[in-house]
Amino acid sequence: MYIYILTNKTKNVLYTGVSNNLCRRMREHRSDSIEGFTKQYHVHRLVYYEAHEDSYTAISREKQLKAGSRKRKVELIESINPEWRDLFQELCGDDDYL
């Protein structure tokens, strides 16, 4: 299981989610195939993720991140990804950006 944080091109929107297959879920976000927040605000860039052993731990961590401030999320992202690079390609190996 994974928790992840996405942003848009201008980095002014953050979205936190959880998935058991992060590459598949990212493809769904990037293709706008699912109605909702990420489609509406064009939130397609993977800037942070964590792998967890089980769904309970992942969901607990997602709730913890969602309850935190934007400042704390930015600090977390910048602790491992200070340039806010899109991590999708290095994680999933896809070259395209939709």
A tleap script that builds the chain and sets N, CA, C and O, in Angstrom:
source leaprc.protein.ff14SB
mol = sequence {
  NMET TYR ILE TYR ILE LEU THR ASN LYS THR
  LYS ASN VAL LEU TYR THR GLY VAL SER ASN
  ASN LEU CYS ARG ARG MET ARG GLU HIE ARG
  SER ASP SER ILE GLU GLY PHE THR LYS GLN
  TYR HIE VAL HIE ARG LEU VAL TYR TYR GLU
  ALA HIE GLU ASP SER TYR THR ALA ILE SER
  ARG GLU LYS GLN LEU LYS ALA GLY SER ARG
  LYS ARG LYS VAL GLU LEU ILE GLU SER ILE
  ASN PRO GLU TRP ARG ASP LEU PHE GLN GLU
  LEU CYS GLY ASP ASP ASP TYR CLEU
}
set mol.1.N position { 0.847 -1.181 0.000 }
set mol.1.CA position { 0.000 0.000 0.000 }
set mol.1.C position { 0.891 1.242 0.000 }
set mol.1.O position { 1.986 1.257 0.563 }
set mol.2.N position { 0.382 2.268 -0.647 }
set mol.2.CA position { 1.112 3.528 -0.760 }
set mol.2.C position { 0.235 4.690 -0.317 }
set mol.2.O position { -0.977 4.690 -0.533 }
set mol.3.N position { 0.863 5.670 0.299 }
set mol.3.CA position { 0.244 6.987 0.429 }
set mol.3.C position { 1.059 7.900 -0.468 }
set mol.3.O position { 2.255 7.683 -0.668 }
set mol.4.N position { 0.411 8.921 -1.007 }
set mol.4.CA position { 1.100 9.774 -1.958 }
set mol.4.C position { 0.542 11.188 -1.900 }
set mol.4.O position { -0.580 11.425 -1.455 }
set mol.5.N position { 1.368 12.118 -2.368 }
set mol.5.CA position { 0.960 13.516 -2.479 }
set mol.5.C position { 1.193 13.950 -3.915 }
set mol.5.O position { 2.264 13.731 -4.481 }
set mol.6.N position { 0.182 14.563 -4.489 }
set mol.6.CA position { 0.231 15.098 -5.846 }
set mol.6.C position { 0.112 16.609 -5.802 }
set mol.6.O position { -0.391 17.177 -4.833 }
set mol.7.N position { 0.580 17.253 -6.860 }
set mol.7.CA position { 0.395 18.692 -7.014 }
set mol.7.C position { 0.125 18.994 -8.489 }
set mol.7.O position { 0.197 18.111 -9.344 }
set mol.8.N position { -0.184 20.246 -8.760 }
set mol.8.CA position { -0.410 20.689 -10.145 }
set mol.8.C position { 0.851 21.412 -10.644 }
set mol.8.O position { 1.848 21.497 -9.928 }
set mol.9.N position { 0.796 21.926 -11.869 }
set mol.9.CA position { 1.976 22.586 -12.461 }
set mol.9.C position { 2.472 23.753 -11.635 }
set mol.9.O position { 3.680 23.953 -11.507 }
set mol.10.N position { 1.560 24.526 -11.072 }
set mol.10.CA position { 1.954 25.721 -10.320 }
set mol.10.C position { 2.222 25.434 -8.843 }
set mol.10.O position { 2.579 26.339 -8.090 }
set mol.11.N position { 2.053 24.193 -8.433 }
set mol.11.CA position { 2.333 23.739 -7.061 }
set mol.11.C position { 1.479 24.448 -6.012 }
set mol.11.O position { 1.870 24.531 -4.848 }
set mol.12.N position { 0.318 24.958 -6.416 }
set mol.12.CA position { -0.521 25.644 -5.434 }
set mol.12.C position { -1.631 24.757 -4.884 }
set mol.12.O position { -2.398 25.191 -4.025 }
set mol.13.N position { -1.729 23.509 -5.371 }
set mol.13.CA position { -2.730 22.565 -4.891 }
set mol.13.C position { -2.011 21.289 -4.469 }
set mol.13.O position { -1.123 20.807 -5.172 }
set mol.14.N position { -2.401 20.743 -3.314 }
set mol.14.CA position { -1.864 19.456 -2.868 }
set mol.14.C position { -3.017 18.482 -2.683 }
set mol.14.O position { -4.093 18.857 -2.216 }
set mol.15.N position { -2.784 17.240 -3.051 }
set mol.15.CA position { -3.777 16.179 -2.900 }
set mol.15.C position { -3.081 14.985 -2.276 }
set mol.15.O position { -2.016 14.574 -2.737 }
set mol.16.N position { -3.671 14.428 -1.235 }
set mol.16.CA position { -3.125 13.257 -0.563 }
set mol.16.C position { -4.055 12.079 -0.799 }
set mol.16.O position { -5.270 12.191 -0.637 }
set mol.17.N position { -3.473 10.946 -1.185 }
set mol.17.CA position { -4.279 9.764 -1.453 }
set mol.17.C position { -3.594 8.494 -0.987 }
set mol.17.O position { -2.461 8.516 -0.507 }
set mol.18.N position { -4.312 7.375 -1.141 }
set mol.18.CA position { -3.803 6.058 -0.779 }
set mol.18.C position { -4.197 5.086 -1.883 }
set mol.18.O position { -5.278 5.198 -2.462 }
set mol.19.N position { -3.312 4.128 -2.172 }
set mol.19.CA position { -3.596 3.150 -3.227 }
set mol.19.C position { -2.779 1.885 -2.991 }
set mol.19.O position { -1.689 1.928 -2.421 }
set mol.20.N position { -3.326 0.766 -3.439 }
set mol.20.CA position { -2.560 -0.479 -3.364 }
set mol.20.C position { -1.715 -0.686 -4.621 }
set mol.20.O position { -0.866 -1.577 -4.652 }
set mol.21.N position { -1.940 0.133 -5.663 }
set mol.21.CA position { -1.156 0.064 -6.892 }
set mol.21.C position { -0.916 1.502 -7.366 }
set mol.21.O position { -1.722 2.071 -8.101 }
set mol.22.N position { 0.179 2.057 -6.938 }
set mol.22.CA position { 0.421 3.483 -7.176 }
set mol.22.C position { 0.592 3.814 -8.654 }
set mol.22.O position { 0.115 4.856 -9.102 }
set mol.23.N position { 1.253 2.966 -9.414 }
set mol.23.CA position { 1.440 3.266 -10.844 }
set mol.23.C position { 0.094 3.281 -11.575 }
set mol.23.O position { -0.164 4.179 -12.377 }
set mol.24.N position { -0.758 2.298 -11.304 }
set mol.24.CA position { -2.080 2.281 -11.925 }
set mol.24.C position { -2.876 3.516 -11.526 }
set mol.24.O position { -3.511 4.159 -12.361 }
set mol.25.N position { -2.831 3.834 -10.241 }
set mol.25.CA position { -3.586 4.992 -9.749 }
set mol.25.C position { -3.071 6.283 -10.357 }
set mol.25.O position { -3.860 7.172 -10.678 }
set mol.26.N position { -1.771 6.401 -10.518 }
set mol.26.CA position { -1.208 7.599 -11.130 }
set mol.26.C position { -1.651 7.729 -12.585 }
set mol.26.O position { -1.953 8.829 -13.049 }
set mol.27.N position { -1.689 6.618 -13.296 }
set mol.27.CA position { -2.160 6.668 -14.684 }
set mol.27.C position { -3.613 7.150 -14.737 }
set mol.27.O position { -3.988 7.901 -15.638 }
set mol.28.N position { -4.416 6.723 -13.785 }
set mol.28.CA position { -5.809 7.185 -13.722 }
set mol.28.C position { -5.862 8.686 -13.468 }
set mol.28.O position { -6.609 9.403 -14.134 }
set mol.29.N position { -5.079 9.162 -12.512 }
set mol.29.CA position { -5.044 10.607 -12.229 }
set mol.29.C position { -4.577 11.380 -13.469 }
set mol.29.O position { -5.193 12.375 -13.852 }
set mol.30.N position { -3.508 10.926 -14.082 }
set mol.30.CA position { -2.894 11.656 -15.196 }
set mol.30.C position { -3.753 11.677 -16.448 }
set mol.30.O position { -3.649 12.599 -17.257 }
set mol.31.N position { -4.597 10.674 -16.615 }
set mol.31.CA position { -5.468 10.628 -17.793 }
set mol.31.C position { -6.830 11.275 -17.515 }
set mol.31.O position { -7.686 11.328 -18.399 }
set mol.32.N position { -7.028 11.765 -16.292 }
set mol.32.CA position { -8.311 12.370 -15.891 }
set mol.32.C position { -9.482 11.418 -16.116 }
set mol.32.O position { -10.579 11.852 -16.469 }
set mol.33.N position { -9.253 10.121 -15.913 }
set mol.33.CA position { -10.313 9.136 -16.141 }
set mol.33.C position { -11.290 9.030 -14.975 }
set mol.33.O position { -12.326 8.377 -15.097 }
set mol.34.N position { -10.979 9.658 -13.860 }
set mol.34.CA position { -11.860 9.613 -12.695 }
set mol.34.C position { -12.285 11.034 -12.354 }
set mol.34.O position { -11.459 11.931 -12.189 }
set mol.35.N position { -13.587 11.210 -12.256 }
set mol.35.CA position { -14.128 12.522 -11.893 }
set mol.35.C position { -13.709 12.865 -10.463 }
set mol.35.O position { -13.597 11.983 -9.612 }
set mol.36.N position { -13.483 14.136 -10.213 }
set mol.36.CA position { -13.181 14.552 -8.859 }
set mol.36.C position { -12.159 15.668 -8.794 }
set mol.36.O position { -11.891 16.362 -9.774 }
set mol.37.N position { -11.605 15.814 -7.617 }
set mol.37.CA position { -10.693 16.908 -7.289 }
set mol.37.C position { -9.489 16.964 -8.226 }
set mol.37.O position { -9.168 18.022 -8.766 }
set mol.38.N position { -8.825 15.825 -8.418 }
set mol.38.CA position { -7.590 15.852 -9.210 }
set mol.38.C position { -7.864 16.193 -10.668 }
set mol.38.O position { -7.047 16.848 -11.315 }
set mol.39.N position { -8.990 15.760 -11.185 }
set mol.39.CA position { -9.351 16.119 -12.559 }
set mol.39.C position { -9.702 17.598 -12.644 }
set mol.39.O position { -9.255 18.295 -13.555 }
set mol.40.N position { -10.491 18.071 -11.707 }
set mol.40.CA position { -10.933 19.465 -11.720 }
set mol.40.C position { -9.771 20.442 -11.627 }
set mol.40.O position { -9.777 21.481 -12.289 }
set mol.41.N position { -8.777 20.118 -10.812 }
set mol.41.CA position { -7.667 21.044 -10.572 }
set mol.41.C position { -6.370 20.628 -11.285 }
set mol.41.O position { -5.315 21.207 -11.029 }
set mol.42.N position { -6.442 19.644 -12.166 }
set mol.42.CA position { -5.287 19.197 -12.961 }
set mol.42.C position { -4.097 18.825 -12.073 }
set mol.42.O position { -2.972 19.274 -12.289 }
set mol.43.N position { -4.376 18.008 -11.086 }
set mol.43.CA position { -3.371 17.584 -10.113 }
set mol.43.C position { -2.798 16.241 -10.586 }
set mol.43.O position { -3.387 15.190 -10.335 }
set mol.44.N position { -1.655 16.282 -11.266 }
set mol.44.CA position { -1.100 15.105 -11.920 }
set mol.44.C position { 0.339 14.793 -11.544 }
set mol.44.O position { 0.851 13.748 -11.943 }
set mol.45.N position { 0.996 15.638 -10.808 }
set mol.45.CA position { 2.422 15.453 -10.521 }
set mol.45.C position { 2.628 14.761 -9.172 }
set mol.45.O position { 2.204 15.257 -8.128 }
set mol.46.N position { 3.282 13.615 -9.223 }
set mol.46.CA position { 3.608 12.853 -8.016 }
set mol.46.C position { 4.869 13.443 -7.401 }
set mol.46.O position { 5.949 13.353 -7.986 }
set mol.47.N position { 4.737 14.048 -6.219 }
set mol.47.CA position { 5.900 14.688 -5.596 }
set mol.47.C position { 6.348 13.998 -4.308 }
set mol.47.O position { 7.410 14.313 -3.771 }
set mol.48.N position { 5.538 13.057 -3.811 }
set mol.48.CA position { 5.909 12.353 -2.581 }
set mol.48.C position { 5.126 11.057 -2.507 }
set mol.48.O position { 3.962 10.999 -2.902 }
set mol.49.N position { 5.775 10.012 -1.997 }
set mol.49.CA position { 5.055 8.776 -1.703 }
set mol.49.C position { 5.788 7.983 -0.634 }
set mol.49.O position { 6.991 8.142 -0.427 }
set mol.50.N position { 5.038 7.134 0.034 }
set mol.50.CA position { 5.576 6.213 1.035 }
set mol.50.C position { 4.943 4.852 0.794 }
set mol.50.O position { 3.758 4.768 0.471 }
set mol.51.N position { 5.713 3.796 0.946 }
set mol.51.CA position { 5.196 2.433 0.869 }
set mol.51.C position { 4.933 1.933 2.288 }
set mol.51.O position { 5.717 2.186 3.203 }
set mol.52.N position { 3.818 1.219 2.456 }
set mol.52.CA position { 3.455 0.641 3.756 }
set mol.52.C position { 3.119 -0.830 3.585 }
set mol.52.O position { 2.664 -1.253 2.523 }
set mol.53.N position { 3.344 -1.596 4.624 }
set mol.53.CA position { 3.141 -3.048 4.578 }
set mol.53.C position { 1.677 -3.444 4.473 }
set mol.53.O position { 1.353 -4.450 3.842 }
set mol.54.N position { 0.791 -2.669 5.082 }
set mol.54.CA position { -0.613 -3.083 5.110 }
set mol.54.C position { -1.528 -1.869 4.970 }
set mol.54.O position { -1.104 -0.725 5.131 }
set mol.55.N position { -2.776 -2.146 4.671 }
set mol.55.CA position { -3.738 -1.069 4.423 }
set mol.55.C position { -4.040 -0.276 5.683 }
set mol.55.O position { -4.252 0.934 5.606 }
set mol.56.N position { -4.066 -0.920 6.829 }
set mol.56.CA position { -4.354 -0.202 8.068 }
set mol.56.C position { -3.315 0.892 8.309 }
set mol.56.O position { -3.667 2.032 8.613 }
set mol.57.N position { -2.054 0.547 8.176 }
set mol.57.CA position { -0.968 1.513 8.390 }
set mol.57.C position { -1.025 2.632 7.357 }
set mol.57.O position { -0.866 3.805 7.694 }
set mol.58.N position { -1.253 2.265 6.105 }
set mol.58.CA position { -1.305 3.272 5.036 }
set mol.58.C position { -2.466 4.239 5.238 }
set mol.58.O position { -2.295 5.451 5.105 }
set mol.59.N position { -3.630 3.716 5.554 }
set mol.59.CA position { -4.803 4.574 5.747 }
set mol.59.C position { -4.626 5.465 6.966 }
set mol.59.O position { -5.021 6.631 6.946 }
set mol.60.N position { -4.036 4.927 8.024 }
set mol.60.CA position { -3.754 5.741 9.216 }
set mol.60.C position { -2.809 6.887 8.882 }
set mol.60.O position { -3.008 8.018 9.325 }
set mol.61.N position { -1.785 6.588 8.100 }
set mol.61.CA position { -0.816 7.621 7.701 }
set mol.61.C position { -1.471 8.662 6.795 }
set mol.61.O position { -1.212 9.857 6.938 }
set mol.62.N position { -2.318 8.216 5.862 }
set mol.62.CA position { -3.034 9.154 4.993 }
set mol.62.C position { -3.879 10.114 5.830 }
set mol.62.O position { -3.875 11.320 5.581 }
set mol.63.N position { -4.594 9.593 6.808 }
set mol.63.CA position { -5.421 10.447 7.677 }
set mol.63.C position { -4.557 11.439 8.450 }
set mol.63.O position { -4.937 12.596 8.627 }
set mol.64.N position { -3.398 10.981 8.906 }
set mol.64.CA position { -2.479 11.856 9.623 }
set mol.64.C position { -2.021 12.997 8.721 }
set mol.64.O position { -2.009 14.153 9.143 }
set mol.65.N position { -1.644 12.681 7.483 }
set mol.65.CA position { -1.188 13.718 6.550 }
set mol.65.C position { -2.314 14.677 6.192 }
set mol.65.O position { -2.104 15.889 6.148 }
set mol.66.N position { -3.501 14.149 5.938 }
set mol.66.CA position { -4.627 15.009 5.576 }
set mol.66.C position { -4.992 15.963 6.708 }
set mol.66.O position { -5.437 17.083 6.460 }
set mol.67.N position { -4.805 15.523 7.943 }
set mol.67.CA position { -5.136 16.369 9.094 }
set mol.67.C position { -4.080 17.441 9.342 }
set mol.67.O position { -4.334 18.413 10.053 }
set mol.68.N position { -2.904 17.267 8.760 }
set mol.68.CA position { -1.818 18.223 8.964 }
set mol.68.C position { -1.969 19.460 8.093 }
set mol.68.O position { -2.791 19.504 7.178 }
set mol.69.N position { -1.181 20.430 8.392 }
set mol.69.CA position { -1.218 21.699 7.659 }
set mol.69.C position { -0.503 21.569 6.314 }
set mol.69.O position { 0.266 20.635 6.085 }
set mol.70.N position { -0.772 22.511 5.452 }
set mol.70.CA position { -0.057 22.565 4.172 }
set mol.70.C position { 1.443 22.725 4.430 }
set mol.70.O position { 2.260 22.099 3.756 }
set mol.71.N position { 1.795 23.547 5.387 }
set mol.71.CA position { 3.204 23.774 5.704 }
set mol.71.C position { 3.909 22.462 6.039 }
set mol.71.O position { 5.034 22.240 5.591 }
set mol.72.N position { 3.284 21.609 6.802 }
set mol.72.CA position { 3.887 20.325 7.170 }
set mol.72.C position { 4.026 19.412 5.953 }
set mol.72.O position { 5.011 18.684 5.828 }
set mol.73.N position { 3.035 19.452 5.055 }
set mol.73.CA position { 3.118 18.646 3.829 }
set mol.73.C position { 4.261 19.143 2.945 }
set mol.73.O position { 5.008 18.344 2.381 }
set mol.74.N position { 4.391 20.454 2.827 }
set mol.74.CA position { 5.480 21.029 2.028 }
set mol.74.C position { 6.830 20.625 2.625 }
set mol.74.O position { 7.741 20.250 1.888 }
set mol.75.N position { 6.965 20.696 3.935 }
set mol.75.CA position { 8.214 20.293 4.592 }
set mol.75.C position { 8.514 18.819 4.333 }
set mol.75.O position { 9.667 18.452 4.104 }
set mol.76.N position { 7.495 17.981 4.368 }
set mol.76.CA position { 7.668 16.556 4.114 }
set mol.76.C position { 8.122 16.325 2.673 }
set mol.76.O position { 9.067 15.574 2.431 }
set mol.77.N position { 7.458 16.962 1.728 }
set mol.77.CA position { 7.844 16.842 0.318 }
set mol.77.C position { 9.281 17.288 0.135 }
set mol.77.O position { 10.077 16.576 -0.477 }
set mol.78.N position { 9.622 18.448 0.652 }
set mol.78.CA position { 10.957 19.012 0.440 }
set mol.78.C position { 12.055 18.245 1.171 }
set mol.78.O position { 13.231 18.383 0.833 }
set mol.79.N position { 11.687 17.436 2.172 }
set mol.79.CA position { 12.691 16.627 2.867 }
set mol.79.C position { 13.250 15.529 1.970 }
set mol.79.O position { 14.381 15.088 2.175 }
set mol.80.N position { 12.475 15.077 0.974 }
set mol.80.CA position { 12.967 14.041 0.063 }
set mol.80.C position { 12.990 14.491 -1.388 }
set mol.80.O position { 13.641 13.862 -2.221 }
set mol.81.N position { 12.290 15.566 -1.697 }
set mol.81.CA position { 12.167 16.018 -3.082 }
set mol.81.C position { 12.196 17.549 -3.122 }
set mol.81.O position { 11.189 18.173 -3.454 }
set mol.82.N position { 13.329 18.156 -2.790 }
set mol.82.CA position { 13.384 19.613 -2.684 }
set mol.82.C position { 13.086 20.364 -3.981 }
set mol.82.O position { 12.673 21.524 -3.940 }
set mol.83.N position { 13.289 19.719 -5.128 }
set mol.83.CA position { 13.002 20.375 -6.412 }
set mol.83.C position { 11.557 20.156 -6.864 }
set mol.83.O position { 11.146 20.686 -7.897 }
set mol.84.N position { 10.799 19.394 -6.113 }
set mol.84.CA position { 9.418 19.055 -6.463 }
set mol.84.C position { 9.356 18.380 -7.832 }
set mol.84.O position { 8.443 18.637 -8.617 }
set mol.85.N position { 10.335 17.513 -8.115 }
set mol.85.CA position { 10.327 16.748 -9.364 }
set mol.85.C position { 9.105 15.836 -9.405 }
set mol.85.O position { 8.620 15.392 -8.364 }
set mol.86.N position { 8.615 15.561 -10.601 }
set mol.86.CA position { 7.551 14.586 -10.784 }
set mol.86.C position { 8.200 13.208 -10.696 }
set mol.86.O position { 9.021 12.863 -11.546 }
set mol.87.N position { 7.851 12.423 -9.695 }
set mol.87.CA position { 8.472 11.135 -9.433 }
set mol.87.C position { 7.841 9.985 -10.219 }
set mol.87.O position { 8.271 8.838 -10.097 }
set mol.88.N position { 6.842 10.286 -11.009 }
set mol.88.CA position { 6.101 9.254 -11.732 }
set mol.88.C position { 6.997 8.405 -12.626 }
set mol.88.O position { 6.945 7.177 -12.562 }
set mol.89.N position { 7.803 9.032 -13.442 }
set mol.89.CA position { 8.624 8.284 -14.397 }
set mol.89.C position { 9.617 7.368 -13.694 }
set mol.89.O position { 9.774 6.212 -14.087 }
set mol.90.N position { 10.288 7.868 -12.661 }
set mol.90.CA position { 11.269 7.019 -11.989 }
set mol.90.C position { 10.608 5.889 -11.214 }
set mol.90.O position { 11.223 4.840 -11.020 }
set mol.91.N position { 9.389 6.075 -10.774 }
set mol.91.CA position { 8.670 5.016 -10.064 }
set mol.91.C position { 8.052 4.009 -11.024 }
set mol.91.O position { 8.152 2.800 -10.818 }
set mol.92.N position { 7.410 4.517 -12.076 }
set mol.92.CA position { 6.608 3.663 -12.954 }
set mol.92.C position { 7.239 3.404 -14.315 }
set mol.92.O position { 6.806 2.500 -15.029 }
set mol.93.N position { 8.248 4.175 -14.684 }
set mol.93.CA position { 8.952 3.943 -15.930 }
set mol.93.C position { 8.253 4.455 -17.170 }
set mol.93.O position { 8.687 4.143 -18.279 }
set mol.94.N position { 7.212 5.211 -17.033 }
set mol.94.CA position { 6.501 5.757 -18.199 }
set mol.94.C position { 7.119 7.077 -18.602 }
set mol.94.O position { 7.507 7.874 -17.748 }
set mol.95.N position { 7.213 7.312 -19.901 }
set mol.95.CA position { 7.797 8.540 -20.410 }
set mol.95.C position { 6.790 9.648 -20.633 }
set mol.95.O position { 7.149 10.825 -20.654 }
set mol.96.N position { 5.541 9.281 -20.799 }
set mol.96.CA position { 4.549 10.281 -21.190 }
set mol.96.C position { 4.102 11.133 -20.013 }
set mol.96.O position { 4.100 10.688 -18.865 }
set mol.97.N position { 3.733 12.339 -20.318 }
set mol.97.CA position { 3.089 13.212 -19.351 }
set mol.97.C position { 1.834 13.734 -20.004 }
set mol.97.O position { 1.885 14.452 -21.003 }
set mol.98.N position { 0.714 13.368 -19.433 }
set mol.98.CA position { -0.570 13.779 -20.018 }
set mol.98.C position { -0.941 15.166 -19.563 }
set mol.98.O position { -1.989 15.683 -19.950 }
savepdb mol mol.pdb
quit
